[in-house]
């Protein structure tokens, strides 16, 4: 029992060295806030509102330029697999927006 107590004390001391300094100060950093703006277009508001329920919109801007079938598959995956609360009409609006602004044929 004495060995277990000494071992516990040693582990506590070593943990103190590993996870903090002798003054028990907490160190932190501040990261800049980066706001991603989706491209203007019909359906932008609905896309921002509904997609950002689950994730930030930068996930949209980081995707490759997909054709309609690709964006439709992504939107349907978010609904069926991930459980996004998006109705059929809103899914069409979002898909149309993504194709127009971030699709393979998008001009911008």
N, C-alpha and C positions, 0 to 999 in steps of 0.2 A: 504494500500500500504506500509505503514511503517513496518507492521508486516512481510510482504513478504520479504522486503529488509533485515530486521534483521535475518529472518530465512535463507535466502540465504547466508548471511555473516557467520552465525553459522555453516552451513553445509560446507562451504568452509574451515573454520578453522578446523573443525573436520576431514575433508577429508585430510587436510595437515598432521595432526597427524597420521592418519591411514596409509597413503601411503608414508611417507618420514620422515626423521628426520629434526631437526631444521636447519641443514646445507644444506639441499636439495641434499645430496650425493646419488648417485646411487650405489647400492651394487649388485655385480654379483658373480657368481661362474664359474669355468671352469671345464667342464666335460672331461674325457679322451676320445680320439678317439679310437673306437674299430673297427678293420677291420676284417670282417668275410671272410674267404677264402672257396670257394666251393671245394669239393673233385675233384681231377684230374679224367678225364675221357672224352670219346668221347662225344662232345656236350657241354662241360663246357663253352667254349667261347660264343657260341650262347645263352646258358641259361643265363649267366651273363649279356650279352649285352642286350638281349631283355627283360628279367624279371626286370632288374634294371631301365628300362625306367619308371616304375610305383612304384617300391618299392625296398628296399634294399634286398640283397640276404640272410640276416639273417632270413627272413620270410620262406625261403626254408628250412634252417637248423633246424628251430624250429618245423616243421611239424612232425607228427607221420610218421612212416615208412608205406607208403601206397603201396598196390598192384597196378598193371598196371591200373586197372579200376579207382582206386582212384586218381592216378596222372593224368590220362587222363581227368577225370572230373574236376580236379583243373585247368589244363591248358585250357580246353574249357570254364570254368567259367571266367577265366581271359580274354579270347578273347570275348566271347559272352555277358557276363554281365558287365564286367569292361571296355571293349573296348580296350584291348591290341592290338596293331598293329602287329599281328603275323600271318603269312601265314600258310597254311596247312602243307607244308613240314617242316617249322621251328617248328611248334607245335609238329610234330612227333619226330623231333630231340630232342626237349626239354623233351618230355614225355619219350623217350628212355633213355636219360641221367638221369632223375629223378628216373626212375625205377631201373636203373643199380646202381646208387650211393646212393639213399635215399629210395629205395623201400623195401618192406617187406622181400624180399629175398636177399638184398644187404649183401655182406660178410664183409664189413668194417664198 
